[in-house]
Amino acid sequence: MNSAAEISKSLKSLVQEFEKALDQASLLQEVEEVRVAFLGRKGRLAEIMSSLPSLPVEERPGIGRLANEVKAELNRILDEKSRDIQNRLRHEDMSSFDHTMPGRIPDSGSFHPVTRVINDICRIFVGLGFDIVTGPEVETDFYNFEALNLPPGHPARDMQDTLYISESVVLRTHTSPLQVRTMLKARPPLAAIAPGKVYRRDSDLTHTPMFHQIEGFLVDTDVSMADLRGTLTAFAHEIFDPQVKVRFRPSFFPFTEPSAEVDISCVMCMGSGRSDQGGPCRVCKETGWVEILGCGMIDPAVFEKVGYDPEKYTGFAFGLGVERVAMLKYGIGDLRMFFENDLRFLNQFV
Ligand code: DAH
């Protein structure tokens, strides 16, 4: 049986023994082994304290207090040792750090080609004094058709393979409704472009059920077809190349009169109709021209729908397909590329 004096001696010498054991440890793993040997459930401290119950009751509190002090001291020494080892390891780590090694370059995102072209086109028209307007993709029959001089039963509605939400609500088939929405809110003079998604029940090699259009329109007194021609020629030179030729062909749209389609000299074959290899140019099918948009002078019937006096005001409008411009601008042969999100394709537009 151990006396109180013996126990207290063992407790005191435990501190020195602990320090000696820790001196041998140079790894955290070894420090942990020493901790278990001294402070663990079956360690030296526990072993010494196991004889406490055999002491006379009045001697126990003194020994208990001493044991707690020793325990706190052991823990303090242990923490200090662990910290020293951690600092040493960190230091060793730093000295083996090769600061000439190239850093990891984070992947950077980039704009989708469709977004790029929309931004480019907006920038050009904003530079010409146009505002940018947007509107809903779920549209009423009134804005998508009726106010644009396409009354119910009009044969031109068939051109647009409409996706119906209900009898009078559609997914907009073009961005032209923004003409109506804008004119109903503002008075001339006004000039705006409206970029956005449009939807048609059509899906094959050259059509996707969703694509992007940009509508443009300008209303004032004395606006003429020459203004339209000048504006669109300046645009084509800016977005493609100052060398491209621009031509207007008569066409038909219910919301413009007269109407035209605009072609530019083929950007692939420079209007020659022949490819680099001497064969026929696939893009313009040997004609030397490619269509880029539809346009015209706003029909007086549209002005009447929005409460503008057609005797006083004239205006022009145009609508272009963004994917089509992007294909020509970047030489992309397949429309589906835009929607497959293949990184090998998208990474080329960084
Ligand atoms: N909205 C027509 C379409 O989607 C494109 C268009 C043609 C818009 C002529 C116009 C325009 O503003 O004047 O096919």
Residues whose N, C-alpha, C, O or C-beta is under 5 A from the ligand:
A	BS01	DAH	T173 H174 S176 G216 F253 T256 G294 C295 G296 A317 F318 G319
